[in-house]
Amino acid sequence: MSLAASLHGNAGQLADPLGALLLAADRLAQNALMGGHGRRRSGVGEDFWQYRPYQPQQDTLRAIDHRRSGKSDGYFVRQQEWRTAQSLQIWVDNARSMQFSSQTTPSKFQQAGVLALALAIAAEKAGEKVGLATTGLPPARGRKQIFRLADAFLKPGLEEYTTALEPVFLPNARALFISDFLGDLDPLKLALSKAVDAGINGVILQVLDPAEVEFPYRGRAVFQSPLKRLQHDSLQAADLRAQYLQRLAARRDGLANLAKDAGWQLIDYVSNANPISALLQLHKALGQEGRRG
């Protein structure tokens, strides 16, 4: 029975935010099922890698590929590409800035949670371990782990913007960091530095609200920080648009440079866009990271 089917059997659970998140993520994951990430070495696996000469001291006669051997004077053995269960470690920013939503669409935090959990579900189905990039929930497999992740992705934080990001990486893991990255970038810089030291590859996903991307404001508008600690009252908001978009582009360029220096990838996502497209991008990017490791 699928996770979605089991949730359908409990209407009370579906009414709960945890059940709603699990159902949305499971449906999304069905559209981008992840395959195992192959390693370029021989071993146990399903995909063909290469032929190599038969070695009497190492191989049995049954290992000989007679079709390939029949095309030459020697004997050859068919090797499969080695596969191994990997670990995917995820961090979703829960700062108050992620709660922002300018439309009737879900907030950045809600969309980030659905994407992160859908990716975790798909990865777990492919035989990988999934967990948090920070302390509290190390990578593991199983449906209980998915529920633990869902619960973690639902908890909002108290800070306006993230002031600390302290990942704990496992060897050979891949990582995904999701945030709007509109606050101080020093926590991200430190986390990426730690990732480089640990040899961890990964992806940065910047999630923004449509209004944060387009700046549609006209006339008088009051702009406030998430906890209203800062406020700006503008009589002509449209006059701020060019400067705002310039600063937003500079922030994006800064993120791209941080990702490039760490050997990571940067993906942009607007919270009202098709989540399937974003999930497929993440799937592809993390698959490439897995082949690098």
N, C-alpha and C positions, 0 to 999 in steps of 0.2 A: 504494500500500500504506500502511495506517495505521501510526502509530508502534507501537500495540499489536501489530499483526500482525507487524511486523518484529522485535519483541522476542520474540514467540512462537517465531520461527525459530531462536533461540539460547538453549538451555536454560541454558548456562553463564552467560550474561549475566543471565538472570532470577534466578539464585541470588545474584547480586551485589546489594548494597543499592541501587546506582544503578539497575540494571535494575528492581528491585522498585518503587522510587519512581516511575520513569518509567511503568511499567505501571499502577500505582494512579492516578496523576495523569491519564493519558490516558483511562482508563475513566471517571473522574469528570468530566473535561472533556466527554465525549460527552453528558452529561446536561444541560449548560448551555452550548451553543454560543453564542458571542457574535457579535452582528451588528456591523457597522461603526457607529461613533458619528457620527450626522449633525450637521452644523453648519447653523445657521439662516442660510444665504446660498446664492445660486444658484451652480451650477457642475456639475461632472461627478458624477453619482450615479444611483441607481436609484429613489429615492423622490420622489414629487411634492411640490413645495413650494408653488408659487403660480402664478397666471396674471398676466401683466403686459401692458400695451398694446404692440402691434407698433410698432417703431421702424424706419422705412425706412432710416435711415443706419447702423443697427447690425445688423438682422436680415435674413436671406434670406427669400424667399417660402416656401421649404420649411419654415421654422420656425413658420409660422402654424398654430395649432391650429384647424382649420375647424369642429370640433364645438362648441367654446366660442364661437368667433367668430360662428357661426350663430345664437346666442341673443341677440345684441346688434347694434348698428349699427356697431361697430368691430371691429378685428382684434386677436387676442390670441395671445401666445406662452406656451407651457407651460414652466415652469422646474422643474428638478430640484433637490433639496437637495444641497448640496455635501458631499462626503465627503473626508476626508483621513486618511492613515495617521498614527496618533498613537503616542505612546510611553507605556508603562506601566512604572514603576520600582518595584521591590519590595524591601523590607527584612524579613528574617525574623530575629528575635532568636535567637542561638545560645548564650546564656548557660546556665550549668548549671541554673538554676532551670527552664528549659524542658524539661529531661530528665526531670522528675518524672512518675511515673505511679503512681496508687494501685491500679489494677486491672490486668487482663490486656490492657486496651486499649492502643493505641500511646501514646507519650508526647506531651506538648504539642508538642514540637519536631518529632516525626514527622508529626503531624496538620497542623501549620502548614506543613511542607514540601510535603505532598501538596496542600493547598489552594492554596498559592502557585503551585506548578508547574501544577496543573490550570487555574488562572486564566491563567497565562502561555501554556499550550498553546492555550486557547480564544481568547485575544487574538491570538496569532500566526496562527492559522487565519483570523481575521477581517481579516488584513492589517496588524496593528499591530506595532510594534517593542516588544520586551520586554527588560528588563535589570534590574540591581541599582540600588537607590537610592543606594548607596555606591560608592566607587571600585572599579575592578577589572573591571567588566563593563558597559560602556555599552549602551543599548538597540540591538538588532539583530533581524533576522528570520532564519528558517531553523531546520531541525532541529538543527544544531550548536549554535545558541544555546540551545535547550531543554536539550540535554545539559549545556551549561556551567552553566545555572541549576540543574539537578538536582544537579550536583556541588557547587555552592556551598551549596545548601540542606541538604546532608548533613553538612557540617563543623561539629562542635560546638565551642563556644568554651571558654575556660579560666576566665572570670570567673564569680562567683556570680550577679551581676546585671549588666546592661549599664551601663557607666560612660561610654560615649561613643557618640554616633550622629551621624555627620557626612555627611549626604546631599549628593550632587552632582546637582542637578536640571538637566534639559534644558528649554528653552523649550516651553511648551504641553504639557508632560507631565502625567500623572496619577500619583499615588503610593499605595502600600499599605504600611503599617507593621503587622507582626504580632509580638506579644509577649504575655507574661502581664502585663507592666507592674506587677510586684510590687516592683520595686526603686525606686531614686531616679528621680523623674520629670524631673529637670533636663535630662538628655540629650534627652528627648522635647520638652520645652519649647523648647530651643534649635533642634531640628530643625524644629519647626512654625513657629518665628519665621522661620527661613530660607525655609521654604516660602511663607509669607505675603509676604516680600520679593520672592520670585521669581514670585509669582502662580500658585503650584502648588496645585491642589485634590487631595484624596485621602481615604483611608479609614483609620481605625485599627481593627484587629481584635484584641480581647483574647481570648486563648485560655487557659482555665483547666481544671484537672482537676476531675472530679466531686467529689472530696473537698475541694478548695479552695472549692467553691461550697456544699456541704452541711455540711461539718464534722461527719462522722458519728462522731467519736471518743468513746469512753466509758471510764470507769475510768482506769487508769494508761496514760499515753502519753508517749513521748519525742519532742519536736519538735526537728528540727535544720535548720540552714540548709544549702543545697546542698553546700557544702564542709565542713560540720560545724564551722564556726568559731563558731557560736552554737548553744546547746542549752538546751532547757527540759524538765525532768522534771516532769510533772503527775500527781498521784495521782487527780484527778477532772477529766479532760479535758472532760467535759460542762459543767462550770462556766465554761469559757472560751468556749463556743459563742456566746452572745449578744454578748459584747464583740468577738469575732472577726468575726462577721457585720456588726456595726455598722461596724467599721473597713474591711471589704471594700466595703461600700456607699459609704462615704465616698471610698474610692479610685476606685470606679467613677464617682461624681459628679465627682470631680476630673478624670478622663479626659474625661468628657462636656463639662465646661466648657472644657478645653483644645481639644477638637475644635471646639466651637461657636465659640470665639474665632478659630480659624484658618479657619473656613469649611469644615471637614472633617466627616465623619460617623464615628460610633462604632458598631461592631457587636460584640456579645458572642457567644462560641462556647465551649461545653463540649466537651471532647475526645472524649466518648463519644456525642455527638449526631450526627445524620445529616449527613454532610459535603455532601451534595447541596443541602440547604437552605441551608447556610452559603455555598456557592458561588453559588447563585442570588441571595442577598442581596448578595454582593460584586459580582456582575455588574450587578445593578440599581443599586447605589450608585455604582459607578464609571462606569456609563453616564450617570447624572445628573451626575456630576462632569465627564464629557466634554462634556456639553451646556452646562455653565457656562463652559467655557474659551473 
